[in-house]
Amino acid sequence: MTDKVLVLSTAASETEARKIAQELVERRLAACVNIIPRIQSIYRWEGKVESAEEFLLLIKTTTGRTQDVQATIRELHSYELPEFVVISMQDGGADYLRWIAESVQ
């Protein structure tokens, strides 16, 4: 078990996704953010089934920075309730995990 995590979030547009990703990396809250374009999301919101085209953010960070990552996403996001899911990294390449730690402060 490591202290590294993968945070999942979505954005309404490529511009918004890039803005969030850029800020997270510039603020040293994430080592890397991958943006997966044009996913189709189907979800329940305010009692109705909705669908939308979104951009998936894969955010590599540490458990110690997750609250700051969430605060930054909320600050920059257009959604009332942005997705924020944290997945623990059980293991990984030692050099890669070290790079995440060095990149996130």
C-alpha positions in Angstrom: 0.0 0.0 0.0 1.3 3.5 -0.9 0.1 7.0 -0.1 -0.4 7.6 -3.8 -3.9 7.9 -5.2 -5.8 8.3 -8.5 -8.5 10.9 -8.4 -11.3 10.7 -10.9 -13.3 13.8 -11.9 -15.2 14.9 -15.0 -15.5 18.3 -16.7 -18.2 19.7 -19.0 -15.7 20.9 -21.7 -12.2 20.4 -22.9 -11.4 24.0 -21.9 -12.6 23.4 -18.4 -10.7 20.1 -18.1 -7.5 21.7 -19.3 -7.9 24.6 -16.9 -8.4 22.3 -13.9 -5.5 20.0 -15.0 -3.1 23.0 -15.6 -3.9 24.5 -12.2 -3.5 21.2 -10.3 -0.1 20.6 -11.8 1.1 24.2 -11.5 0.0 24.3 -7.8 1.9 21.0 -7.3 -1.2 19.3 -6.2 -0.9 16.7 -8.9 2.1 15.1 -10.6 0.1 14.5 -13.8 -3.5 14.8 -15.1 -4.7 12.8 -18.1 -7.7 14.1 -19.9 -9.8 11.5 -21.7 -12.0 13.3 -24.2 -15.6 12.9 -25.0 -16.9 10.2 -22.7 -20.6 9.7 -22.5 -22.1 9.9 -19.0 -25.6 8.8 -18.0 -26.5 9.7 -14.5 -29.4 10.6 -12.2 -29.6 14.3 -11.2 -32.4 16.0 -9.3 -34.7 13.0 -9.9 -34.2 12.7 -13.6 -32.0 10.5 -15.8 -29.6 12.8 -17.7 -26.9 12.3 -20.2 -23.9 14.4 -21.2 -20.7 14.4 -23.1 -17.9 15.0 -20.6 -14.1 14.9 -20.3 -12.6 12.5 -17.7 -9.7 13.7 -15.6 -7.3 11.1 -14.2 -5.4 12.9 -11.4 -2.2 11.4 -9.9 -1.5 12.7 -6.4 -1.0 11.7 -2.8 -3.5 11.1 0.0 -2.1 14.2 1.8 -3.1 16.4 -1.1 -6.6 15.1 -1.8 -8.4 17.8 0.2 -6.5 20.5 -1.7 -7.2 18.8 -5.0 -10.9 18.7 -4.2 -11.0 22.3 -3.1 -9.3 23.3 -6.4 -11.7 21.3 -8.5 -14.6 23.0 -6.7 -13.1 26.4 -7.1 -12.6 26.0 -10.9 -15.5 23.7 -11.8 -18.8 24.8 -13.5 -20.8 21.9 -11.9 -22.8 22.3 -8.7 -21.5 18.9 -7.6 -18.3 17.9 -9.4 -17.3 14.2 -9.4 -14.5 13.5 -6.9 -13.6 9.8 -6.5 -10.3 8.7 -4.9 -8.8 5.3 -5.7 -5.8 4.1 -3.6 -2.8 2.9 -5.5 -1.9 -0.4 -3.9 1.4 -0.6 -5.7 3.2 0.6 -8.7 6.6 1.1 -10.2 9.0 2.4 -7.5 10.4 5.1 -9.8 7.0 6.3 -10.9 5.7 6.5 -7.4 8.8 8.4 -6.3 8.2 10.8 -9.2 4.6 11.4 -8.0 5.9 12.2 -4.5 8.6 14.5 -5.8 6.1 16.3 -8.1 3.5 16.9 -5.4 4.3 19.1 -2.4 
